[in-house]
Amino acid sequence: MMLAKKSEPNQLGVFGMIAPKILIVENEEIVAVYIKKSLQRLGYIVFDIMDSQEEAIKKVAETHPNLVLIDICLTKLINSMQVADMIQKKFQIPVLYLADTSTYNILHQTFCKEPWNYIIKPFAEKDLHVAIEIALNQHKNHKKLLLEKQRLLSIIHSMSCAVVVTDVNTYIQIMNPEAEMLTGWQEQEVVGKYLAEVLPLIDKDTGENINNLVRRAIETNTVIKLPENCILITKNNTEVLIGDSIAPIRDRFDKVTGAVLVLRDLTQRKHYEAQLLHNAFYDGLTALPNRVLFLDRLKQAFERCKRRQNYHFAVLFLDLDGFKGINDRFGHSMGDDFLVAIARRLESCLRSEDTVARFGGDEFAVLLEDIKDVSDAINVANRIQETLRLPIYLNGYRLLTTASIGIALSCHGYEDPKNLLRDADIAMYRAKEQGKASYIIFNYCPIVPEK
């Protein structure tokens, strides 16, 4: 029968757990020996006894104990605290102070307001045990919180949007690199400062301050979206259009402990949206309204015609004469430049309330609003013909063109705007068939002039 091998003495603690290793720093030999024996009876491993603070630091670096018991006296209080601070910060090892009644008040008021950081001599073995376990447990919890904080900071600092964290009183605690870039402030400049003083928000439309959003998120314990047209004033007084949200931060007991602001620069996004909107309604070559925008304005003219008596309008459909020959002879690049020049000339023939649009190729449409009678449409058609007859000079070449124009009037009581446009198109083809450089009015119906 084999006997179980006995474990090394003092290597295992209660329930078979590896016993914590402790270093004693004590210059009184009798006290040191007493403490060592007490620790060993309690199941701890005592690495060594050091009578010098300098030697203690070297020993900590070599052995990395789980705890350092360091005796301090009034004459060496400052040095002892500095050594203990170095041990805790550099090596991340907890320190338990051994003090007598003469140093208690200074120790308690100046350095160690947490009762688990020290024990007063003389002490019972049971009290020493409790003090050590509390110190070890507190260090474990502190280390866990530190790891959680570091993980949180890593997440915040790796985010692609600006993040600012405040405490419950809206004082800044954290600002990530994206927030530094957005606001112009460095984190070390603003930590501990009141948020509203560092990052003021204003309404773009009214110019008024947007206040208390963070306070509202904290007090209501709800996520708050930043309002539309929210402007951030940066450190150098630049105005940045921002968006996103403010959310309360809760602890494990669901108590609100602060707020996190997630901010995004919307300048590029708004510019992109405006560009998409422009592309959806304007011709990419000539920058004139396209078919979609023209039809929308035509529908609006129809609605006005229904609401207002004696409101009339007309549609002109244009097709350039001989444009294909220009494209074939000089190439599409020259043809594009020619169309741009034509677009500018057409704009010069109209009032600001009228619309000229490019439908594609060399086709254009004109909406003349609030005309008195057909003569207004005829006058515009003649003006366009006269303007187009003037030569256009491009890349050293003299180019000439005319247009075939169809005119449709609103007097027929059209129900569908597209039908009016269709009839203007039909009239344009009739003008082209009759020799070009002319206009045709589709089924002219006179508009009676107002008396």
Secondary structure by P-SEA (a helix, b strand, c coil): ccccccccccccccccccbbbbbbbcccaaaaaaaaaaaaaaccccccccccaaaaaaaaaccccccccccccccaaaaaaaaaaaaaacccbbbbbbbcccaaaaaaacccccccccccccccaaaaaaaaaaaaaaaaaaaaaaaaaaaaaaaaaaccbbbbbbccccccccccaaaaaaccccccccccccccccbbbbcccccccccaaaaaaaaaccccccccbbbbbcccccccccccbbbbbbcccccccbbbbbbbbaaaaaaaaaaaaaaaccccccccccaaaaaaaaaaaaaaaaaccccccbbbbbbbcaaaaaaaaccaaaaaaaaaaaaaaaaaaccccbbbbbccccbbbbbbcccccaaaaaaaaaaaaaaaacccccccbbbbbbbbbbbbbcccccccaaaaaaaaaaaaaaaaaaccccccccccccccccc
